[in-house]
Amino acid sequence: MTATPEARAWHERGDQRSPSPLFRPAKLTPEQRDEIVRRLDDGEEPMDLALEYGVAAGTIRNFR
């Protein structure tokens, strides 16, 4: 099963309600992801950021 363009757009925007059962709502907005990348580049630890944003440390590490 492939995602519709609407579902892809929803996922990229990080909307809180899913138009499709294919995706879960994003826990982080694009702005939060940008901030995390900047903070990782500044030397902050993924685990500290994960606790602050309420996501797994692996999620934060994936942004590197």
Order of alpha helices (4+ residues) and beta strands (2+ residues): alpha-alpha-alpha-alpha
